[in-house]
Structure formats: C-alpha cells, structure tokens
Amino acid sequence: MELQNQFTHIAQLIAQAKERAYQAVNKELVTLYWHIGEYVSQQVQAKAWGKSVVQQLANFIQTTEPNTKGFSAQNIWRMKQFYETYQGNEKLAPVVRELSWTHHRLILPCKTKEEKEFYLLFSVKERWSKRELERQINSSYYERVMLGNAKLSTVTRELPQEITNTFKDTYVLELLHLPEQHHEKDLRKAIAQNITKFLLEFGRDFAFMGEEYPLQVGNQDFAIDLLFYNRSLNCMVAIELKIENFKPAHLGQLNFYLEALDRDIRQPHENPSIGILLCKGKDDTVVEYALSRTLSPTLVADYQTKLPNKALLQAKWEEIINLLSPDENE
C-alpha cells in the first residue's frame, strides 16, 4: 500500500507538470496570435492589406509550414479582431493569455464589449472549460446576471459586502435533467445529488453545507431546503424552493430562517446571511412590491429546466439598459 501511495504521488507530479507545460504553451500561442493580429491590423489600417493579401498569407504559411495548423485566412482575421478587441485595455489585455484560443473563439462573437469582458473575466475566475463556457453563453449567463444586478437594490442596502455579479434573475437547471412536472423534493434531491453541475450554474465560490439543513427555534424543529456558504461574500446563503409561481407569503418563512441563521449559526466574523427564494415563475411587479419593505437581504429568482430563449433575454436586458440610460436626443 505504501508503494501504491508513492506511485500515485509520482503520477500527480507528472500530471501537474503536463498542466504547467500546457498553460505555458497556451500563453505563447495566444501571445503569437496577438502579435499576428496586431501586425495584420496595422497593415489593414494602412490600406496595404485586404482580403486577397490575407488569403495569400494563409496560403504561404500552409506551403512553408505544412504541419502547422490554425492559420487559415478566417482564423487570421479572428486574430485581427482579437487584437483590436482588447488592445489598449489595461484591465483586459494582461488577462487574455490566461485563456485558450478556443475560449477566445467562443467569446469574440458576443455582441457587446461588456459581454465579451464579462465572459473573459468569469472564464478566468470560475476556471470554465471550453464546454462550460459554451454552455454559459448558450444559457445567456451574462444577461441573467445583469438582470439580477438590476434588481439588487432592496438587498444591497442591508449588506456590508458587495454582491454585484453574484446572483441571477433566472437560474437554468437543464443539467439536472428534471422532468417538466416535478415536486419540490425532486428538485431539492436533484440539486443535492448533482452539486458539481449545480455549482457550474450557481458559482464556484459557493460551498454546499447541506439539504434540509436543521434549525431549532424554541421547542420546534425546522429545515432549510438548501444551505450554502459563499467564500467571497463570507456569508451563508439559504435557498428555499417553490415549484409554483412566487407569492408574497413565501417570504415570511425564508425571513424567519435568515433570522435563525444569524442568531444561532452565524460566526462573529461572518456577514449577514442572504436568502434566495427560487420559484417556478414570478411576476416582477409583485416581487418588487413584496420586497420593498422587507428588512431581510432576500432575493427572488425563478428557475427553468431547459435552456432559455437567448434572444428574449437579450431584448429584456437591452430594454432595461434603455430605461437606465438617458435619451441622447432629449
């Protein structure tokens, strides 16, 4: 058994070395693409190069370096776009080398510079793989987080910590493969038994503390559907599940749980607990009225069991942007 442990240690060293080597190669490759994109951009701006010249360059590379892949005319234009997207941005330019070129190919088609920045920074922070990033883009992760940010006013006024970009207006749980008709117990069990998949949607700063987390108040026993701890927010996050549309009466139970957590479970160095009421659906106006006078840091979100309509979410977010932005023509 001792030899087995020693062999395992050596295997781990090999795997770690391979990962470091991959990361080093990736940084060099992305740096190369950056410099090529810069050169092509300069030539195009000088009106010395156009589509035909770039195609000639791709043919030249294919002839002189037949074993080198990734230098088609289309990819060379992507390198130009890559450079022009981030050049001059002191915040993002150093970060681009932390992601693979495959990641960048997924991010570059995003509509706005804000969306590109969001996926770039979140991919690094959350360590999303290529497949995970693709899933997040397809599930409108950006729009859902932005919509969540727009509805934080009743929560942030009660909290000492910054929670922007942490919660969503809608959670997409297609990875749990829930049937359209399900019970609250089914939803709770699916999350608890597939916590790694759920944290891809919820965020890797969250640590799972348990399902039906027990609380005792007075002589009565209670249970929180799901309890998490968020390392960056330094607080507990209680989730109550409802397979029906939001009702104002739902808030009373969750507010009670937050009070019990803060009185009996929270440590002195921790921030106040946050509650999320996760419902099958919600009327935003009803939610706004219900939360307007609550003193508890509580959010109301809905969940979907299938990937959302990205166009509808984009339109919803753009509508909010237009409402928040002053009309330049006035």
LOMIBA-924121 format. One record per residue (C-alpha): z, y, x; residue number from 1. Coordinates in steps of 0.05 Angstrom, whole numbers, plus 5000, padded with zeros to 4 digits. Each point is the difference from the previous one (the first is absolute). Layout:
# residues N
<<Z; Y; X>; NUM>
...
END
This chain:
# residues 330
<<5000; 5000; 5000>; 1>
<<5015; 5046; 5058>; 2>
<<4931; 4989; 5029>; 3>
<<4969; 5015; 4932>; 4>
<<5036; 5068; 4997>; 5>
<<4976; 5016; 5071>; 6>
<<4928; 4981; 4983>; 7>
<<5005; 5043; 4937>; 8>
<<5023; 5059; 5042>; 9>
<<4940; 4993; 5046>; 10>
<<4953; 4996; 4939>; 11>
<<5031; 5064; 4973>; 12>
<<4988; 5035; 5067>; 13>
<<4927; 4978; 4998>; 14>
<<4992; 5026; 4929>; 15>
<<5033; 5067; 5018>; 16>
<<4954; 5008; 5061>; 17>
<<4939; 4985; 4957>; 18>
<<5022; 5052; 4949>; 19>
<<5010; 5053; 5055>; 20>
<<4932; 4983; 5029>; 21>
<<4967; 5006; 4931>; 22>
<<5033; 5067; 4989>; 23>
<<4978; 5025; 5068>; 24>
<<4928; 4978; 4988>; 25>
<<5001; 5031; 4931>; 26>
<<5023; 5067; 5027>; 27>
<<4945; 4999; 5052>; 28>
<<4948; 4982; 4948>; 29>
<<5021; 5055; 4952>; 30>
<<5002; 5049; 5058>; 31>
<<4929; 4980; 5019>; 32>
<<4976; 5010; 4929>; 33>
<<5035; 5068; 4999>; 34>
<<4963; 5022; 5062>; 35>
<<4933; 4974; 4976>; 36>
<<5011; 5035; 4933>; 37>
<<5017; 5064; 5037>; 38>
<<4936; 4997; 5042>; 39>
<<4955; 4984; 4940>; 40>
<<5033; 5056; 4960>; 41>
<<4986; 5050; 5055>; 42>
<<4927; 4977; 5006>; 43>
<<4990; 5005; 4925>; 44>
<<5032; 5069; 4996>; 45>
<<4954; 5022; 5057>; 46>
<<4942; 4973; 4958>; 47>
<<4980; 4957; 5058>; 48>
<<5011; 4934; 4962>; 49>
<<4984; 4974; 4931>; 50>
<<4994; 4933; 4965>; 51>
<<4942; 4977; 5042>; 52>
<<5036; 5014; 5066>; 53>
<<5063; 4964; 4977>; 54>
<<4958; 4940; 4980>; 55>
<<4967; 5002; 5069>; 56>
<<5070; 5001; 5031>; 57>
<<5020; 4939; 4958>; 58>
<<4937; 4963; 5023>; 59>
<<5013; 5019; 5072>; 60>
<<5071; 4973; 4999>; 61>
<<4976; 4936; 4966>; 62>
<<4948; 4991; 5056>; 63>
<<5045; 5018; 5059>; 64>
<<5064; 4968; 4973>; 65>
<<4976; 4942; 4956>; 66>
<<5069; 4969; 4996>; 67>
<<5034; 5064; 4978>; 68>
<<5010; 5006; 4925>; 69>
<<5019; 5060; 4957>; 70>
<<4947; 5050; 5022>; 71>
<<4951; 5000; 4942>; 72>
<<4973; 5068; 4979>; 73>
<<5045; 4997; 4938>; 74>
<<5062; 4988; 5042>; 75>
<<4981; 5056; 5049>; 76>
<<4997; 5048; 4941>; 77>
<<5069; 4975; 4980>; 78>
<<5025; 5017; 5070>; 79>
<<4974; 5071; 4990>; 80>
<<5034; 5004; 4932>; 81>
<<5064; 4971; 5031>; 82>
<<5002; 5053; 5054>; 83>
<<4983; 5058; 4953>; 84>
<<5053; 4977; 4950>; 85>
<<5059; 5004; 5049>; 86>
<<4977; 5045; 5058>; 87>
<<5044; 5062; 5007>; 88>
<<5055; 4968; 4958>; 89>
<<5061; 4999; 5046>; 90>
<<5039; 4958; 4951>; 91>
<<4949; 4945; 4988>; 92>
<<4956; 4997; 5063>; 93>
<<5054; 4964; 5041>; 94>
<<5014; 4951; 4943>; 95>
<<4929; 4974; 4990>; 96>
<<5006; 4954; 5060>; 97>
<<5056; 4962; 4966>; 98>
<<4952; 4969; 4950>; 99>
<<4942; 4953; 5008>; 100>
<<4928; 5022; 4989>; 101>
<<5000; 4955; 4938>; 102>
<<5057; 5042; 4971>; 103>
<<4961; 5063; 5014>; 104>
<<4937; 4973; 4966>; 105>
<<5042; 4990; 4937>; 106>
<<5032; 5069; 5004>; 107>
<<4939; 5043; 5017>; 108>
<<4966; 4992; 4931>; 109>
<<5062; 5029; 4965>; 110>
<<4982; 5063; 4960>; 111>
<<5046; 5054; 5029>; 112>
<<5031; 5016; 5067>; 113>
<<5068; 4994; 4967>; 114>
<<4986; 4929; 4978>; 115>
<<4974; 4981; 5069>; 116>
<<5062; 5029; 5033>; 117>
<<5045; 4963; 4951>; 118>
<<4969; 4932; 5013>; 119>
<<4997; 5012; 5075>; 120>
<<5074; 5017; 5005>; 121>
<<5023; 4948; 4950>; 122>
<<4960; 4945; 5035>; 123>
<<5036; 5015; 5065>; 124>
<<5069; 5009; 4967>; 125>
<<4996; 4938; 4955>; 126>
<<4961; 4958; 5051>; 127>
<<4948; 4981; 4948>; 128>
<<4950; 4947; 5020>; 129>
<<4926; 5011; 4984>; 130>
<<5007; 4959; 4936>; 131>
<<5063; 5037; 4980>; 132>
<<4968; 5068; 5011>; 133>
<<4939; 4978; 4959>; 134>
<<5046; 4979; 4944>; 135>
<<5038; 5066; 5001>; 136>
<<4935; 5041; 4996>; 137>
<<4974; 4956; 4943>; 138>
<<5066; 5007; 4963>; 139>
<<4997; 5077; 5005>; 140>
<<5064; 5001; 5041>; 141>
<<4988; 5073; 5021>; 142>
<<4990; 5026; 4929>; 143>
<<5060; 4961; 4974>; 144>
<<5046; 5028; 5054>; 145>
<<4974; 5071; 4989>; 146>
<<5010; 4994; 4925>; 147>
<<5071; 4975; 5015>; 148>
<<5013; 5060; 5045>; 149>
<<4978; 5048; 4946>; 150>
<<5055; 4973; 4954>; 151>
<<5059; 5002; 5048>; 152>
<<5031; 5066; 4980>; 153>
<<5056; 4971; 4958>; 154>
<<5019; 4951; 5055>; 155>
<<4995; 5042; 5063>; 156>
<<5047; 5053; 4974>; 157>
<<5056; 4949; 5001>; 158>
<<4987; 4969; 5068>; 159>
<<5015; 5021; 5072>; 160>
<<4943; 4957; 5028>; 161>
<<4925; 5012; 4999>; 162>
<<4965; 4949; 4955>; 163>
<<4929; 5026; 5000>; 164>
<<4947; 4945; 5009>; 165>
<<5052; 4946; 4986>; 166>
<<4991; 4983; 4926>; 167>
<<4940; 4991; 4954>; 168>
<<4984; 5019; 4929>; 169>
<<4970; 4932; 4988>; 170>
<<5014; 4935; 5037>; 171>
<<4944; 4948; 5005>; 172>
<<5026; 4929; 5000>; 173>
<<4935; 4960; 5000>; 174>
<<5023; 4961; 5061>; 175>
<<5054; 4967; 4957>; 176>
<<4947; 4968; 4955>; 177>
<<5040; 5013; 4937>; 178>
<<4969; 4982; 4933>; 179>
<<4986; 5058; 4954>; 180>
<<5055; 4975; 4953>; 181>
<<5066; 4990; 5037>; 182>
<<5075; 5009; 4993>; 183>
<<5046; 5044; 5041>; 184>
<<5029; 4938; 5032>; 185>
<<4929; 4979; 5022>; 186>
<<4988; 5068; 5031>; 187>
<<5067; 5000; 5036>; 188>
<<4991; 4930; 5026>; 189>
<<4929; 5013; 5023>; 190>
<<5023; 5060; 5040>; 191>
<<5060; 4964; 5031>; 192>
<<4960; 4939; 5019>; 193>
<<4941; 5040; 5029>; 194>
<<5040; 5055; 5034>; 195>
<<4951; 5006; 5059>; 196>
<<4942; 5014; 4952>; 197>
<<5043; 5048; 4959>; 198>
<<5020; 5039; 5063>; 199>
<<4926; 5012; 5016>; 200>
<<4999; 5040; 4935>; 201>
<<5070; 5027; 5003>; 202>
<<5004; 5017; 5075>; 203>
<<5026; 4967; 5062>; 204>
<<5059; 5047; 5007>; 205>
<<5031; 4963; 4941>; 206>
<<5046; 4941; 5011>; 207>
<<5015; 4952; 4943>; 208>
<<5073; 4994; 4982>; 209>
<<4993; 4953; 4941>; 210>
<<4980; 4987; 4928>; 211>
<<5050; 5005; 4944>; 212>
<<5045; 5035; 5049>; 213>
<<5071; 4993; 4972>; 214>
<<5044; 5060; 4982>; 215>
<<5069; 4999; 4971>; 216>
<<5025; 5061; 4962>; 217>
<<5067; 4995; 4967>; 218>
<<5005; 4930; 4974>; 219>
<<4926; 4992; 4986>; 220>
<<4944; 4970; 5042>; 221>
<<4931; 5032; 5007>; 222>
<<4937; 4984; 5039>; 223>
<<4946; 5045; 5029>; 224>
<<4931; 4968; 4993>; 225>
<<4980; 5014; 5073>; 226>
<<5037; 5037; 5055>; 227>
<<4968; 5025; 5064>; 228>
<<5023; 5041; 5060>; 229>
<<4954; 5052; 5030>; 230>
<<5011; 5010; 5075>; 231>
<<4966; 5068; 5006>; 232>
<<5034; 5028; 4938>; 233>
<<5066; 4967; 5019>; 234>
<<5016; 4982; 4928>; 235>
<<4999; 4944; 4949>; 236>
<<4943; 4997; 4950>; 237>
<<5014; 4966; 4933>; 238>
<<4941; 4975; 4958>; 239>
<<5005; 4984; 4927>; 240>
<<4942; 4964; 4968>; 241>
<<4973; 5010; 4930>; 242>
<<4939; 4963; 4973>; 243>
<<4992; 5052; 4946>; 244>
<<4982; 5074; 4999>; 245>
<<5052; 5049; 5025>; 246>
<<5054; 5021; 4951>; 247>
<<5051; 5055; 5015>; 248>
<<5056; 4951; 4983>; 249>
<<4981; 4959; 5062>; 250>
<<5028; 5054; 5046>; 251>
<<5072; 4991; 4978>; 252>
<<5006; 4931; 5030>; 253>
<<4968; 5019; 5066>; 254>
<<5042; 5063; 5007>; 255>
<<5062; 4957; 4989>; 256>
<<4978; 4953; 5055>; 257>
<<4989; 5058; 5049>; 258>
<<5069; 5026; 4985>; 259>
<<5031; 4932; 5013>; 260>
<<4960; 4991; 5065>; 261>
<<5021; 5068; 5027>; 262>
<<5073; 4991; 4981>; 263>
<<5011; 4928; 5020>; 264>
<<4945; 4977; 5048>; 265>
<<4973; 5060; 5038>; 266>
<<5026; 5011; 5071>; 267>
<<5026; 5069; 5021>; 268>
<<4941; 5012; 5047>; 269>
<<4947; 4982; 4947>; 270>
<<4962; 5047; 4954>; 271>
<<5005; 4997; 4924>; 272>
<<4966; 4941; 4968>; 273>
<<4932; 5007; 4965>; 274>
<<4978; 4965; 4937>; 275>
<<4930; 4978; 4979>; 276>
<<4986; 4980; 4928>; 277>
<<4937; 4957; 5005>; 278>
<<4967; 4995; 4932>; 279>
<<4938; 4968; 4972>; 280>
<<4976; 5069; 4979>; 281>
<<5024; 5072; 4990>; 282>
<<4984; 5065; 4966>; 283>
<<5006; 5054; 5053>; 284>
<<5023; 5052; 4951>; 285>
<<5056; 4956; 4973>; 286>
<<5021; 4984; 5072>; 287>
<<5002; 5074; 5018>; 288>
<<5044; 5016; 4940>; 289>
<<5046; 4941; 5014>; 290>
<<5010; 5017; 5073>; 291>
<<5006; 5076; 4992>; 292>
<<5076; 5000; 4992>; 293>
<<5019; 4936; 5036>; 294>
<<5047; 5010; 5059>; 295>
<<4982; 4932; 5031>; 296>
<<4945; 4993; 5052>; 297>
<<4955; 4957; 4957>; 298>
<<4925; 4988; 4997>; 299>
<<4959; 4969; 4946>; 300>
<<4937; 4962; 5021>; 301>
<<4955; 4950; 4966>; 302>
<<4969; 4937; 5028>; 303>
<<4934; 4965; 4994>; 304>
<<4984; 4927; 5012>; 305>
<<4928; 5014; 5019>; 306>
<<4966; 5050; 5047>; 307>
<<4994; 5068; 4966>; 308>
<<4938; 5039; 4984>; 309>
<<4993; 5041; 5064>; 310>
<<4954; 5052; 4968>; 311>
<<5050; 5014; 4945>; 312>
<<5057; 5009; 5049>; 313>
<<4959; 5046; 5044>; 314>
<<4981; 5042; 4940>; 315>
<<5074; 5003; 4978>; 316>
<<5021; 5023; 5069>; 317>
<<4943; 5051; 5005>; 318>
<<5022; 5028; 4933>; 319>
<<5070; 5011; 5026>; 320>
<<4973; 5033; 5063>; 321>
<<4959; 5048; 4957>; 322>
<<5062; 5017; 4959>; 323>
<<5042; 5013; 5062>; 324>
<<4946; 5040; 5036>; 325>
<<4986; 5072; 4979>; 326>
<<4931; 5013; 4973>; 327>
<<4962; 5038; 5055>; 328>
<<4955; 5032; 4948>; 329>
<<5057; 5034; 4963>; 330>
END
